[in-house]
Each structure stands twice: as structure tokens, then as C-alpha cells.
């Protein structure tokens, strides 16, 4: 069940980091698995992933929930919200290469944006639901 999740994460990294308009907004290809030390803001990190068996017996399908975290030092939320919109739009119709699977459905489920006073940073979340199906 981890193969579809790994393939989806790899495809998401390629789609997001390969988007020129998003790279321009973030100042480079800045989707990371973990926050690297001393990375300049703004940037995006890959968050929690949950995978659920969607198998019907003959296929090895999966439902996945994944979260992208957006980080910005700007007290105005516009920088972060603009990046969130770019990613959401980019992923909505993205043709994702998933090895032995294909994307059957990908949709935005949840959005949150807030200023975290403890971190002195804006923090945004995009949570997506993806259904992947095994190639025939």
C-alpha cells in the first residue's frame, strides 16, 4: 500500500517544483519533504499522508489524503495565499506520472491560513484527496 503513496509524492514534487510561475513566486523550487535549515521564506513542505485501501479485489487502488504546508515570514497573508492558489490550480489538472498507477481523482478538500505568533510566520495548509488506480 506504500507504493502508490510514494509514487504520488514523487509526482507531486515534480509537478510543483517544475512549475515556473510557482518557482518565481517562491524564489526557486521550494517544495521540501522536511524544512531544511536556513531556507529562505516562503517555502512549502510536504505534510501528513494517510493511505486507505480502495481495492475491489482485482485492483490495487488507494485513496490518499495528503497535506501541503505553506510558510511565509510576511505578516500579510497575500504572499502565502497566492502560493497556495498557484499550487491548488497546478495540481487540479496535473497529469501525474505514477509508475504502475494513474490518478483517478484529485481534489482540494480543505484550506487553512493563519498567522502563527509563536513562529512569527504565516502558516497555510492545503489538504487534498487523491484516488489512484492500478494500471490495467
N, CA, C and O atoms as a MOPAC input file, in Angstrom:
PM7 MOZYME 1SCF
protein

 N      0.82000 1    -1.19900 1     0.00000 1
 C      0.00000 1     0.00000 1     0.00000 1
 C      0.86300 1     1.26200 1     0.00000 1
 O      0.34700 1     2.34600 1    -0.27100 1
 N      2.16000 1     1.15500 1     0.29500 1
 C      3.00000 1     2.35100 1     0.30300 1
 C      3.47500 1     2.75400 1    -1.08200 1
 O      3.85000 1     3.90800 1    -1.29000 1
 N      3.46800 1     1.82800 1    -2.03500 1
 C      3.93200 1     2.15800 1    -3.39200 1
 C      3.11400 1     3.26700 1    -4.03200 1
 O      3.70500 1     4.18100 1    -4.60600 1
 N      1.76800 1     3.23700 1    -3.96500 1
 C      1.00900 1     4.35400 1    -4.55500 1
 C      1.30700 1     5.68200 1    -3.86100 1
 O      1.34200 1     6.72400 1    -4.51600 1
 N      1.52200 1     5.65900 1    -2.54800 1
 C      1.81300 1     6.90300 1    -1.81700 1
 C      3.16300 1     7.46600 1    -2.22900 1
 O      3.29100 1     8.67200 1    -2.43700 1
 N      4.16300 1     6.61800 1    -2.34900 1
 C      5.49500 1     7.07100 1    -2.75900 1
 C      5.47100 1     7.61200 1    -4.18300 1
 O      6.09500 1     8.63200 1    -4.47600 1
 N      4.75100 1     6.92900 1    -5.06500 1
 C      4.65000 1     7.38500 1    -6.46000 1
 C      3.92200 1     8.72100 1    -6.54800 1
 O      4.31800 1     9.59800 1    -7.31600 1
 N      2.85500 1     8.87900 1    -5.76000 1
 C      2.11900 1    10.14200 1    -5.76900 1
 C      2.98300 1    11.27500 1    -5.22700 1
 O      2.99700 1    12.36500 1    -5.80000 1
 N      3.70000 1    11.03900 1    -4.13700 1
 C      4.54900 1    12.08800 1    -3.58000 1
 C      5.62700 1    12.50500 1    -4.57700 1
 O      5.88200 1    13.69800 1    -4.74300 1
 N      6.25800 1    11.54700 1    -5.23900 1
 C      7.27700 1    11.85800 1    -6.25300 1
 C      6.67800 1    12.70600 1    -7.37800 1
 O      7.28200 1    13.68900 1    -7.80600 1
 N      5.49000 1    12.32200 1    -7.85300 1
 C      4.83000 1    13.06000 1    -8.93500 1
 C      4.44500 1    14.46300 1    -8.49100 1
 O      4.53300 1    15.40500 1    -9.27800 1
 N      4.01900 1    14.61500 1    -7.24400 1
 C      3.67600 1    15.94000 1    -6.72200 1
 C      4.90100 1    16.83600 1    -6.65500 1
 O      4.83200 1    18.00900 1    -7.02300 1
 N      6.02300 1    16.29600 1    -6.18800 1
 C      7.26200 1    17.07300 1    -6.14900 1
 C      7.63700 1    17.54400 1    -7.54800 1
 O      8.00800 1    18.70300 1    -7.73400 1
 N      7.54300 1    16.65700 1    -8.52900 1
 C      7.88100 1    17.02600 1    -9.90200 1
 C      6.93900 1    18.09500 1   -10.44000 1
 O      7.38600 1    19.03600 1   -11.09700 1
 N      5.65200 1    17.96600 1   -10.17300 1
 C      4.66700 1    18.92900 1   -10.68300 1
 C      4.83400 1    20.29900 1   -10.03800 1
 O      4.79000 1    21.32200 1   -10.72100 1
 N      5.02300 1    20.31700 1    -8.73000 1
 C      5.11800 1    21.60300 1    -8.01800 1
 C      6.47100 1    22.26100 1    -8.25800 1
 O      6.52800 1    23.44300 1    -8.59600 1
 N      7.56100 1    21.51600 1    -8.09000 1
 C      8.88500 1    22.11600 1    -8.27200 1
 C      9.19200 1    22.42700 1    -9.72500 1
 O     10.08300 1    23.22700 1   -10.00900 1
 N      8.46500 1    21.80600 1   -10.65300 1
 C      8.67500 1    22.08000 1   -12.06900 1
 C      7.81600 1    23.19700 1   -12.62400 1
 O      7.89400 1    23.50200 1   -13.81400 1
 N      6.99300 1    23.81600 1   -11.78200 1
 C      6.09800 1    24.88800 1   -12.22900 1
 C      6.83000 1    26.22500 1   -12.16200 1
 O      7.19900 1    26.68200 1   -11.08000 1
 N      7.04000 1    26.84700 1   -13.31600 1
 C      7.79500 1    28.10200 1   -13.37600 1
 C      7.16200 1    29.24700 1   -12.62100 1
 O      7.86900 1    30.00800 1   -11.96100 1
 N      5.83600 1    29.39400 1   -12.69700 1
 C      5.18100 1    30.50700 1   -12.00300 1
 C      5.25500 1    30.32700 1   -10.48900 1
 O      5.39200 1    31.30500 1    -9.75500 1
 N      5.16700 1    29.08900 1   -10.02200 1
 C      5.28500 1    28.84600 1    -8.58800 1
 C      6.72800 1    29.05700 1    -8.12900 1
 O      6.96300 1    29.64000 1    -7.07100 1
 N      7.68900 1    28.59000 1    -8.91600 1
 C      9.09600 1    28.81900 1    -8.56900 1
 C      9.40600 1    30.30500 1    -8.50200 1
 O     10.16300 1    30.74200 1    -7.63500 1
 N      8.82800 1    31.08500 1    -9.40800 1
 C      9.03900 1    32.53400 1    -9.37600 1
 C      8.43200 1    33.14500 1    -8.11500 1
 O      9.03100 1    34.02700 1    -7.50000 1
 N      7.24400 1    32.67700 1    -7.73000 1
 C      6.58200 1    33.21400 1    -6.53500 1
 C      7.33400 1    32.85100 1    -5.25900 1
 O      7.35600 1    33.62900 1    -4.30500 1
 N      7.95200 1    31.66600 1    -5.24300 1
 C      8.65400 1    31.20800 1    -4.04300 1
 C     10.14100 1    31.55200 1    -4.05500 1
 O     10.81600 1    31.39300 1    -3.03800 1
 N     10.65800 1    32.01600 1    -5.18400 1
 C     12.08900 1    32.30800 1    -5.27500 1
 C     12.90500 1    31.05500 1    -5.54200 1
 O     14.06700 1    30.97500 1    -5.14400 1
 N     12.31100 1    30.07800 1    -6.21100 1
 C     13.00300 1    28.83000 1    -6.54500 1
 C     12.09400 1    27.64300 1    -6.34300 1
 O     10.94700 1    27.78900 1    -5.92000 1
 N     12.61600 1    26.45400 1    -6.65200 1
 C     11.86200 1    25.21200 1    -6.45100 1
 C     11.90300 1    24.88900 1    -4.96200 1
 O     12.89800 1    24.36300 1    -4.46300 1
 N     10.82100 1    25.20600 1    -4.25600 1
 C     10.85500 1    25.13100 1    -2.80100 1
 C      9.74500 1    24.28100 1    -2.19900 1
 O      9.09500 1    24.70500 1    -1.24400 1
 N      9.51900 1    23.09400 1    -2.73900 1
 C      8.70000 1    22.09400 1    -2.05600 1
 C      9.67800 1    21.10000 1    -1.46800 1
 O     10.47700 1    20.50300 1    -2.18800 1
 N      9.61300 1    20.92200 1    -0.14800 1
 C     10.54000 1    20.04800 1     0.55800 1
 C      9.78100 1    18.98000 1     1.32300 1
 O      8.62100 1    19.16100 1     1.69300 1
 N     10.45800 1    17.86200 1     1.55200 1
 C      9.88800 1    16.81200 1     2.38300 1
 C      9.90800 1    17.27500 1     3.84900 1
 O      8.93300 1    17.08900 1     4.57700 1
 N     11.01200 1    17.87200 1     4.26600 1
 C     11.17300 1    18.45800 1     5.60500 1
 C     11.74700 1    19.85400 1     5.42800 1
 O     12.38400 1    20.14600 1     4.41600 1
 N     11.52300 1    20.71500 1     6.41300 1
 C     12.07600 1    22.07000 1     6.33900 1
 C     13.59100 1    22.01200 1     6.50300 1
 O     14.08400 1    21.63200 1     7.56500 1
 N     14.32800 1    22.38500 1     5.46800 1
 C     15.78500 1    22.42500 1     5.61800 1
 C     16.19600 1    23.62400 1     6.46300 1
 O     15.47200 1    24.61600 1     6.54600 1
 N     17.34900 1    23.52300 1     7.08000 1
 C     17.83600 1    24.63700 1     7.89000 1
 C     18.17500 1    25.81500 1     6.98700 1
 O     18.68600 1    25.64800 1     5.87900 1
 N     17.88200 1    26.99100 1     7.48100 1
 C     18.25600 1    28.25800 1     6.84100 1
 C     17.68300 1    28.44500 1     5.44200 1
 O     18.25500 1    29.18900 1     4.64500 1
 N     16.56800 1    27.79200 1     5.12100 1
 C     15.94600 1    28.02100 1     3.82700 1
 C     15.21200 1    29.36600 1     3.89000 1
 O     14.49100 1    29.62800 1     4.85400 1
 N     15.38600 1    30.21400 1     2.88400 1
 C     14.67300 1    31.49500 1     2.90700 1
 C     13.17400 1    31.30000 1     2.67100 1
 O     12.76000 1    30.44700 1     1.88600 1
 N     12.39100 1    32.09000 1     3.35000 1
 C     10.93800 1    32.08800 1     3.16000 1
 C     10.62100 1    32.79500 1     1.85500 1
 O     11.41600 1    33.62700 1     1.41700 1
 N      9.50300 1    32.50600 1     1.21900 1
 C      8.49100 1    31.49200 1     1.50600 1
 C      8.92000 1    30.12800 1     0.96200 1
 O      9.77500 1    30.03800 1     0.08100 1
 N      8.30500 1    29.06000 1     1.50900 1
 C      8.53900 1    27.71500 1     1.01200 1
 C      7.35600 1    26.82700 1     1.38100 1
 O      6.46100 1    27.23600 1     2.12200 1
 N      7.36700 1    25.58800 1     0.84400 1
 C      6.27800 1    24.63400 1     1.03100 1
 C      6.88400 1    23.32300 1     1.53000 1
 O      7.94000 1    22.90500 1     1.05500 1
 N      6.21900 1    22.68000 1     2.48300 1
 C      6.66100 1    21.36900 1     2.94800 1
 C      5.53800 1    20.35500 1     2.76700 1
 O      4.35400 1    20.67900 1     2.86000 1
 N      5.94400 1    19.13000 1     2.50800 1
 C      5.00000 1    18.03300 1     2.37400 1
 C      4.67000 1    17.55200 1     3.77200 1
 O      5.57400 1    17.25300 1     4.55200 1
 N      3.39800 1    17.47300 1     4.09900 1
 C      2.98300 1    17.09400 1     5.44100 1
 C      2.46100 1    15.67500 1     5.51700 1
 O      2.92400 1    14.77400 1     4.81800 1
 N      1.50500 1    15.51100 1     6.36900 1
 C      0.93100 1    14.20800 1     6.67800 1
 C      0.26800 1    13.57600 1     5.44600 1
 O     -0.39900 1    14.24900 1     4.66000 1
 N      0.47500 1    12.26500 1     5.30800 1
 C     -0.17200 1    11.47600 1     4.26800 1
 C     -0.87000 1    10.29600 1     4.92200 1
 O     -0.28200 1     9.60200 1     5.75200 1
 N     -2.10500 1    10.07300 1     4.55300 1
 C     -2.85400 1     8.89800 1     5.00100 1
 C     -3.28900 1     8.13300 1     3.76200 1
 O     -3.79500 1     8.72300 1     2.80700 1
 N     -3.09200 1     6.81900 1     3.77700 1
 C     -3.44300 1     5.97900 1     2.63900 1
 C     -4.46200 1     4.94800 1     3.10300 1
 O     -4.29000 1     4.29700 1     4.13400 1
 N     -5.52800 1     4.81600 1     2.31600 1
 C     -6.59200 1     3.86200 1     2.61900 1
 C     -6.74800 1     2.90600 1     1.45100 1
 O     -6.72600 1     3.31100 1     0.28900 1
 N     -6.90500 1     1.65000 1     1.77300 1
 C     -7.09600 1     0.62400 1     0.76500 1
 C     -8.42500 1     0.85400 1     0.06200 1
 O     -9.47100 1     0.95900 1     0.70300 1
 N     -8.37200 1     0.93100 1    -1.24700 1
 C     -9.55500 1     1.18400 1    -2.05500 1
 C     -9.77000 1    -0.01900 1    -2.97800 1
 O    -10.52200 1     0.05400 1    -3.95000 1
 N     -9.09900 1    -1.11900 1    -2.65700 1
 C     -9.08700 1    -2.28800 1    -3.53300 1
 C    -10.46100 1    -2.93100 1    -3.64100 1
 O    -11.23600 1    -2.97400 1    -2.68600 1
 N    -10.72800 1    -3.42300 1    -4.82800 1
 C    -12.00100 1    -4.10200 1    -5.08100 1
 C    -11.78900 1    -5.60000 1    -5.23400 1
 O    -12.71300 1    -6.31500 1    -5.62200 1
 N    -10.61000 1    -6.07800 1    -4.94100 1
 C    -10.30000 1    -7.49600 1    -5.08000 1
 C     -9.38100 1    -7.75200 1    -6.26100 1
 O     -8.36700 1    -8.43600 1    -6.11900 1
 N     -9.71500 1    -7.22000 1    -7.40700 1
 C     -8.89900 1    -7.43000 1    -8.60200 1
 C     -7.87100 1    -6.32000 1    -8.77900 1
 O     -6.82200 1    -6.54500 1    -9.38300 1
 N     -8.15200 1    -5.12200 1    -8.26200 1
 C     -7.25200 1    -3.98700 1    -8.42900 1
 C     -6.59000 1    -3.63300 1    -7.11000 1
 O     -7.06000 1    -4.00700 1    -6.03600 1
 N     -5.49100 1    -2.90600 1    -7.21500 1
 C     -4.76500 1    -2.41500 1    -6.04800 1
 C     -4.89400 1    -0.89600 1    -6.03700 1
 O     -3.92500 1    -0.18600 1    -6.30900 1
 N     -6.07600 1    -0.40300 1    -5.72500 1
 C     -6.36500 1     1.02700 1    -5.75600 1
 C     -6.20100 1     1.60700 1    -4.36000 1
 O     -6.21900 1     0.87600 1    -3.37000 1
 N     -6.03900 1     2.93500 1    -4.28200 1
 C     -5.82300 1     3.57800 1    -2.99300 1
 C     -6.46900 1     4.95200 1    -2.95900 1
 O     -6.51600 1     5.66200 1    -3.96400 1
 N     -6.96000 1     5.30900 1    -1.79600 1
 C     -7.40000 1     6.67400 1    -1.51000 1
 C     -6.33600 1     7.27500 1    -0.61000 1
 O     -5.91600 1     6.66300 1     0.37200 1
 N     -5.90100 1     8.48600 1    -0.95600 1
 C     -4.84900 1     9.13500 1    -0.18000 1
 C     -5.28200 1    10.54100 1     0.20800 1
 O     -5.84500 1    11.28200 1    -0.59800 1
 N     -5.01200 1    10.88600 1     1.44500 1
 C     -5.16800 1    12.25500 1     1.91500 1
 C     -3.76900 1    12.77400 1     2.18500 1
 O     -2.99700 1    12.14400 1     2.90800 1
 N     -3.43900 1    13.92300 1     1.60500 1
 C     -2.11800 1    14.49300 1     1.86300 1
 C     -2.24700 1    15.99800 1     2.08600 1
 O     -3.17100 1    16.64800 1     1.59600 1
 N     -1.29400 1    16.52100 1     2.83700 1
 C     -1.31200 1    17.93200 1     3.21900 1
 C     -0.02400 1    18.60600 1     2.77500 1
 O      1.06700 1    18.05500 1     2.92500 1
 N     -0.16800 1    19.80100 1     2.22800 1
 C      0.97400 1    20.66100 1     1.92000 1
 C      0.92500 1    21.84100 1     2.87700 1
 O     -0.12600 1    22.45400 1     3.06500 1
 N      2.07500 1    22.16000 1     3.48800 1
 C      2.19100 1    23.28200 1     4.42500 1
 C      2.92700 1    24.42800 1     3.74300 1
 O      3.96400 1    24.21800 1     3.11200 1
 N      2.40200 1    25.61600 1     3.86600 1
 C      2.98400 1    26.81400 1     3.26900 1
 C      3.50000 1    27.70300 1     4.38400 1
 O      2.82600 1    27.89800 1     5.39500 1
 N      4.70100 1    28.24300 1     4.19800 1
 C      5.34600 1    29.05600 1     5.22100 1
 C      5.80100 1    30.37600 1     4.62000 1
 O      6.41700 1    30.40700 1     3.55400 1
 N      5.49000 1    31.46900 1     5.31500 1
 C      5.87500 1    32.79600 1     4.85600 1
 C      6.17500 1    33.67900 1     6.06200 1
 O      5.47500 1    33.60500 1     7.07200 1
 N      7.19400 1    34.50400 1     5.96800 1
 C      7.51500 1    35.45200 1     7.03600 1
 C      6.76800 1    36.77000 1     6.87900 1
 O      6.82600 1    37.62900 1     7.75900 1
 N      6.07400 1    36.93000 1     5.77100 1
 C      5.30200 1    38.14100 1     5.55600 1
 C      4.08400 1    38.13000 1     6.47600 1
 O      3.32900 1    37.15800 1     6.49100 1
 N      3.88700 1    39.21100 1     7.24600 1
 C      2.71800 1    39.26700 1     8.12800 1
 C      1.42700 1    39.38700 1     7.33000 1
 O      0.36500 1    38.97100 1     7.79200 1
 N      1.52100 1    39.95000 1     6.14200 1
 C      0.36600 1    39.97300 1     5.24500 1
 C      0.26100 1    38.58400 1     4.62800 1
 O      1.27000 1    38.01100 1     4.21800 1
 N     -0.91500 1    38.05700 1     4.56200 1
 C     -1.10000 1    36.68400 1     4.09300 1
 C     -1.07200 1    36.54700 1     2.57600 1
 O     -1.09700 1    35.42900 1     2.06100 1
 N     -1.02100 1    37.65000 1     1.85900 1
 C     -1.12600 1    37.60400 1     0.39400 1
 C     -0.05900 1    36.71500 1    -0.24200 1
 O     -0.38000 1    35.91800 1    -1.12300 1
 N      1.18200 1    36.82900 1     0.17400 1
 C      2.26000 1    36.02400 1    -0.40100 1
 C      1.93900 1    34.52400 1    -0.27700 1
 O      2.07300 1    33.76600 1    -1.23800 1
 N      1.52000 1    34.12100 1     0.91200 1
 C      1.20800 1    32.72000 1     1.15900 1
 C     -0.04800 1    32.28900 1     0.40200 1
 O     -0.06600 1    31.22100 1    -0.21000 1
 N     -1.08900 1    33.10900 1     0.44000 1
 C     -2.33200 1    32.76700 1    -0.24400 1
 C     -2.14200 1    32.66700 1    -1.75000 1
 O     -2.73400 1    31.80500 1    -2.39800 1
 N     -1.31400 1    33.54900 1    -2.30900 1
 C     -1.02200 1    33.47600 1    -3.74500 1
 C     -0.31500 1    32.16300 1    -4.08600 1
 O     -0.64500 1    31.52400 1    -5.08500 1
 N      0.65300 1    31.75900 1    -3.26200 1
 C      1.35900 1    30.49100 1    -3.49700 1
 C      0.39900 1    29.31400 1    -3.35900 1
 O      0.46900 1    28.36100 1    -4.13500 1
 N     -0.48900 1    29.37700 1    -2.38400 1
 C     -1.47500 1    28.31100 1    -2.19200 1
 C     -2.38600 1    28.19700 1    -3.41400 1
 O     -2.69300 1    27.09200 1    -3.86200 1
 N     -2.81200 1    29.32700 1    -3.94600 1
 C     -3.65900 1    29.31900 1    -5.14600 1
 C     -2.92400 1    28.73400 1    -6.35000 1
 O     -3.50100 1    27.97200 1    -7.12500 1
 N     -1.64400 1    29.09500 1    -6.50200 1
 C     -0.85900 1    28.56500 1    -7.62200 1
 C     -0.73800 1    27.04000 1    -7.53300 1
 O     -0.89700 1    26.34600 1    -8.53800 1
 N     -0.46000 1    26.52200 1    -6.34300 1
 C     -0.31400 1    25.08000 1    -6.18000 1
 C     -1.64200 1    24.37900 1    -6.41000 1
 O     -1.69900 1    23.36700 1    -7.10900 1
 N     -2.69600 1    24.90400 1    -5.83400 1
 C     -4.02100 1    24.30000 1    -5.99000 1
 C     -4.41400 1    24.23000 1    -7.45600 1
 O     -4.90200 1    23.20100 1    -7.92300 1
 N     -4.20500 1    25.31900 1    -8.18400 1
 C     -4.52800 1    25.36100 1    -9.60700 1
 C     -3.64200 1    24.39600 1   -10.39200 1
 O     -4.11900 1    23.70300 1   -11.29000 1
 N     -2.36300 1    24.35300 1   -10.05700 1
 C     -1.40500 1    23.48600 1   -10.76300 1
 C     -1.77400 1    22.01500 1   -10.60400 1
 O     -1.69500 1    21.24800 1   -11.56300 1
 N     -2.17600 1    21.61900 1    -9.39700 1
 C     -2.45700 1    20.20700 1    -9.13500 1
 C     -3.83200 1    19.76600 1    -9.62900 1
 O     -4.05900 1    18.57900 1    -9.86400 1
 N     -4.73700 1    20.71000 1    -9.78600 1
 C     -6.10600 1    20.36900 1   -10.16000 1
 C     -6.18200 1    19.57400 1   -11.45900 1
 O     -6.92600 1    18.59600 1   -11.53900 1
 N     -5.43600 1    19.97200 1   -12.45900 1
 C     -5.48800 1    19.30300 1   -13.76000 1
 C     -4.15200 1    18.67600 1   -14.15500 1
 O     -3.92900 1    18.37100 1   -15.32600 1
 N     -3.27500 1    18.48700 1   -13.18600 1
 C     -1.94000 1    17.97700 1   -13.49400 1
 C     -1.99400 1    16.52600 1   -13.97000 1
 O     -2.70700 1    15.69400 1   -13.40800 1
 N     -1.23500 1    16.25200 1   -15.00300 1
 C     -1.04600 1    14.87200 1   -15.45100 1
 C      0.12700 1    14.33200 1   -14.65100 1
 O      1.28000 1    14.67200 1   -14.91700 1
 N     -0.17100 1    13.49400 1   -13.67400 1
 C      0.85700 1    12.99100 1   -12.76800 1
 C      1.31900 1    11.60400 1   -13.20600 1
 O      0.49900 1    10.71100 1   -13.42500 1
 N      2.64700 1    11.42500 1   -13.33300 1
 C      3.22200 1    10.12800 1   -13.69800 1
 C      3.39000 1     9.30900 1   -12.42000 1
 O      4.17400 1     9.67000 1   -11.54200 1
 N      2.63900 1     8.19200 1   -12.32200 1
 C      2.59300 1     7.42100 1   -11.07700 1
 C      3.07000 1     5.97700 1   -11.23800 1
 O      2.57100 1     5.10300 1   -10.52900 1
 N      3.98700 1     5.69600 1   -12.11100 1
 C      4.51400 1     4.35100 1   -12.31500 1
 C      3.39300 1     3.36100 1   -12.63900 1
 O      2.80900 1     3.44000 1   -13.72000 1
 N      3.07500 1     2.43000 1   -11.72900 1
 C      2.08300 1     1.39100 1   -12.01600 1
 C      0.64400 1     1.83800 1   -11.76000 1
 O     -0.28200 1     1.04000 1   -11.90300 1
 N      0.44800 1     3.09000 1   -11.38900 1
 C     -0.89600 1     3.59200 1   -11.09200 1
 C     -1.18200 1     4.83200 1   -11.93600 1
 O     -0.28600 1     5.37700 1   -12.58000 1
 N     -2.41700 1     5.26100 1   -11.92500 1
 C     -2.79000 1     6.52900 1   -12.53500 1
 C     -3.75200 1     7.24700 1   -11.59800 1
 O     -4.43800 1     6.63300 1   -10.78000 1
 N     -3.77900 1     8.54500 1   -11.74300 1
 C     -4.66100 1     9.35900 1   -10.92200 1
 C     -6.08000 1     9.26000 1   -11.45200 1
 O     -6.34800 1     9.58200 1   -12.61000 1
 N     -6.98100 1     8.81400 1   -10.59900 1
 C     -8.39000 1     8.75500 1   -10.99100 1
 C     -9.11200 1    10.02400 1   -10.55900 1
 O    -10.06300 1    10.45800 1   -11.20900 1
 N     -8.66000 1    10.61000 1    -9.46900 1
 C     -9.32400 1    11.79200 1    -8.92800 1
 C     -8.35000 1    12.51400 1    -8.01400 1
 O     -7.60200 1    11.87700 1    -7.27100 1
 N     -8.35500 1    13.82300 1    -8.06400 1
 C     -7.56300 1    14.64800 1    -7.14700 1
 C     -8.34500 1    15.91700 1    -6.90600 1
 O     -8.64800 1    16.65200 1    -7.84600 1
 N     -8.67700 1    16.18200 1    -5.64400 1
 C     -9.41900 1    17.40300 1    -5.35900 1
 C     -8.99300 1    17.99800 1    -4.03000 1
 O     -8.57500 1    17.29400 1    -3.11100 1
 N     -9.11000 1    19.30000 1    -3.96000 1
 C     -8.80400 1    20.03800 1    -2.73900 1
 C     -9.94400 1    19.82000 1    -1.75600 1
 O    -11.11100 1    20.02600 1    -2.09000 1
 N     -9.60200 1    19.40400 1    -0.54600 1
 C    -10.60100 1    19.11800 1     0.48700 1
 C    -10.69500 1    20.21800 1     1.54000 1
 O    -11.77000 1    20.45600 1     2.09200 1
 N     -9.57200 1    20.89600 1     1.82500 1
 C     -9.53100 1    21.77000 1     2.98600 1
 C     -8.42800 1    22.81000 1     2.80700 1
 O     -7.34700 1    22.49800 1     2.30700 1
 N     -8.70100 1    24.02500 1     3.21200 1
 C     -7.72100 1    25.11300 1     3.17400 1
 C     -7.73800 1    25.83800 1     4.50500 1
 O     -8.80000 1    26.07900 1     5.07900 1
 N     -6.56200 1    26.18300 1     4.98800 1
 C     -6.45900 1    26.97800 1     6.21700 1
 C     -5.28400 1    27.92900 1     6.08600 1
 O     -4.23600 1    27.55800 1     5.55600 1
 N     -5.45300 1    29.15200 1     6.56600 1
 C     -4.37600 1    30.13800 1     6.57000 1
 C     -4.45200 1    30.90600 1     7.87800 1
 O     -5.51700 1    31.37600 1     8.27900 1
 N     -3.29100 1    31.02900 1     8.54700 1
 C     -3.26600 1    31.75500 1     9.81900 1
 C     -1.87000 1    32.30000 1    10.06600 1
 O     -0.88800 1    31.84500 1     9.48100 1
 N     -1.81100 1    33.29200 1    10.95300 1
 C     -0.52400 1    33.82000 1    11.37900 1
 C     -0.17900 1    33.17000 1    12.70900 1
 O     -0.96000 1    33.24200 1    13.65800 1
 N      0.97900 1    32.53900 1    12.78500 1
 C      1.44600 1    31.87300 1    13.99600 1
 C      2.39500 1    32.81300 1    14.73200 1
 O      3.54000 1    33.00200 1    14.32200 1
 N      1.90800 1    33.39600 1    15.81600 1
 C      2.71100 1    34.37200 1    16.55900 1
 C      3.94200 1    33.73300 1    17.19600 1
 O      4.97800 1    34.38400 1    17.32500 1
 N      3.83900 1    32.45900 1    17.59700 1
 C      4.99300 1    31.79000 1    18.20000 1
 C      6.14700 1    31.64900 1    17.21600 1
 O      7.31200 1    31.75700 1    17.60000 1
 N      5.82800 1    31.40900 1    15.95600 1
 C      6.85500 1    31.25300 1    14.92100 1
 C      7.12600 1    32.54300 1    14.15600 1
 O      8.07000 1    32.61700 1    13.37000 1
 N      6.29500 1    33.56100 1    14.38700 1
 C      6.37200 1    34.81000 1    13.61400 1
 C      6.32800 1    34.52100 1    12.11800 1
 O      7.12400 1    35.05200 1    11.34400 1
 N      5.38600 1    33.67500 1    11.72800 1
 C      5.26600 1    33.27900 1    10.33100 1
 C      3.80600 1    32.97400 1    10.00400 1
 O      3.03800 1    32.54200 1    10.86400 1
 N      3.44200 1    33.20600 1     8.74700 1
 C      2.14000 1    32.75400 1     8.26400 1
 C      2.26000 1    31.27600 1     7.93300 1
 O      3.26500 1    30.82900 1     7.37900 1
 N      1.23200 1    30.53000 1     8.27500 1
 C      1.21500 1    29.09200 1     8.03000 1
 C     -0.08300 1    28.75600 1     7.31000 1
 O     -1.17100 1    29.04500 1     7.80800 1
 N      0.03400 1    28.15400 1     6.15600 1
 C     -1.13300 1    27.75300 1     5.38900 1
 C     -1.14000 1    26.25800 1     5.14900 1
 O     -0.08600 1    25.62400 1     5.10400 1
 N     -2.32800 1    25.69400 1     4.99400 1
 C     -2.48600 1    24.26400 1     4.72800 1
 C     -3.39300 1    24.05700 1     3.52500 1
 O     -4.40900 1    24.73600 1     3.37000 1
 N     -3.01700 1    23.12900 1     2.69400 1
 C     -3.90200 1    22.61800 1     1.65200 1
 C     -3.96900 1    21.11200 1     1.86400 1
 O     -2.94100 1    20.43600 1     1.85000 1
 N     -5.16000 1    20.59000 1     2.05900 1
 C     -5.32900 1    19.13800 1     2.18900 1
 C     -6.08400 1    18.63800 1     0.96500 1
 O     -7.15400 1    19.13900 1     0.62000 1
 N     -5.50200 1    17.64700 1     0.32800 1
 C     -6.05300 1    17.07100 1    -0.88500 1
 C     -6.47100 1    15.62600 1    -0.65300 1
 O     -5.96000 1    14.94800 1     0.23800 1
 N     -7.40600 1    15.17300 1    -1.47000 1
 C     -7.81900 1    13.76900 1    -1.52200 1
 C     -7.51100 1    13.28600 1    -2.93000 1
 O     -7.93200 1    13.89100 1    -3.91600 1
 N     -6.76700 1    12.18300 1    -3.00900 1
 C     -6.42800 1    11.59900 1    -4.29700 1
 C     -6.85900 1    10.13500 1    -4.31500 1
 O     -6.68200 1     9.41600 1    -3.33200 1
 N     -7.41400 1     9.70900 1    -5.41600 1
 C     -7.70400 1     8.29800 1    -5.63100 1
 C     -6.82100 1     7.85700 1    -6.78600 1
 O     -6.84700 1     8.44400 1    -7.86800 1
 N     -6.03500 1     6.80700 1    -6.53600 1
 C     -5.17200 1     6.25200 1    -7.58100 1
 C     -5.63600 1     4.83700 1    -7.87600 1
 O     -6.05900 1     4.10000 1    -6.98500 1
 N     -5.54800 1     4.47900 1    -9.14600 1
 C     -5.95300 1     3.14600 1    -9.58400 1
 C     -4.77000 1     2.47700 1   -10.27300 1
 O     -3.96700 1     3.12300 1   -10.94600 1
 N     -4.69100 1     1.17800 1   -10.08600 1
 C     -3.64100 1     0.39900 1   -10.72400 1
 C     -3.87500 1     0.38400 1   -12.23000 1
 O     -5.00600 1     0.23500 1   -12.69200 1
 N     -2.78800 1     0.54300 1   -12.98900 1
 C     -2.90800 1     0.47700 1   -14.45500 1
 C     -3.33100 1    -0.91400 1   -14.87200 1
 O     -2.95300 1    -1.91100 1   -14.25600 1
 N     -4.11500 1    -0.96200 1   -15.91900 1
 C     -4.61100 1    -2.26000 1   -16.41100 1
 C     -3.55300 1    -3.00600 1   -17.15800 1
 O     -3.79900 1    -4.11300 1   -17.63800 1

